[in-house]
């Protein structure tokens, strides 16, 4: 799967959750003027997120069948079971994570479908991001090998397990990715793979241009404007490095 395809997929997942002009989107657990038994049963909440029942003025998930049929929440995000009557959400932790945007974290809102058992291992989010285990109703990453085998490891360098997510954590993660080979995102800066020109090594060492799978000094200007030139006199370009 190419880098561009994955970027498009991630964008589509986020935009798919936006309100439709002719059918306002109702968040679970929040009263919605557009909600009714009919609109919940046949609207985007049911089709995308399994929220096909009308309860307390909004659309909520009430049975496993509706959750399993959901095009986003189950197939992509692994949340395939309706909450049981005794389900009590824990502390809400989600802020702007894509899972929260797509289906609403069940720790933050009631009435959402839950990831239970092997739901995550069967979902696209396992192959895409290495999130193959269920915890607190959502899919998380908890195995380093799942991160390394994920599509986003290959495409974007999201190869290292950090907390419950796979993310880039080193130059090696970035330099082995398609993002480096195809788009020059071969540097690691601020927790993500970045273009060489935006990296600390560009400012300090003049390594500002992608060459193969690494960042290197490419023109004399890279060295002349670097901190290495100002501090150490390494202002001359030689075989991709700044030297005296």
C-alpha positions, 0 to 999 in steps of 0.5 A: 500500500503506497504512502499516498493511498494511506494518507488519503485513507486517513483523511477519508476516515476523518472526513467520513464523520462530518455531518451530512448536509441533509442529515445532521449527525447526532453524537451518542449521549447528546440530545440532537434535534434531528434524532428520531427512531426513523432517522437513527435507524436509517441514517449515518449513525446506524450505517457508519457507527451502529447507533440505530436506536433512539434513546433520550433524544439521540442515536445509540447502539443497542444490539451487536447486530447493528454494531457488526453491520457498521461500516466504520466503527466495526470494520475499521475500528473494531468496535463491534459489540453494543454496551451491556446494561451493566457497562460503566465507562471509566475516565475519559482520556480521548482528546483528538485521537482518530478513534474518538473522531470516528466513533466516539470513545466509549469512555467519553460518551455512552451509547457507542459500540465497544471493542471486545475480545478479538474484535480488534484483531479482525479489524482494519485498524490492526493491519493499518496501525497495529492496534490489535487488542481491545481495552476499555472498549477501543482498540489499542496497540500493546505488542511491538511486533504488531507495530513493526508489521503494520501498514503505517510502519512501512509507509510512515515509520510508525514502527515503535510501541509508545504507550498504547500506540505505534509511532515513529521514535527514531531516525531508523523508523523514519529512514526505513519508511516509504515516506523517506524514500518517496517524499524525503521525510527521512528526519525524526523531529518532535515525535514524527518523521519530517522533511530533512530541512525541518530537522534539528540536524539540518540546523546544527549539521547542515543535513538538510536534503534527502539522499537515498534513505538519509539526510545529507548536506547537498549544496555549500549553502547547507554547511555555510548556514549551519551551526557547525560552520559558525561554532566549529568552522565546518563550512565546506561540503564534502561527500554529504557532510560539512567539514573544515 
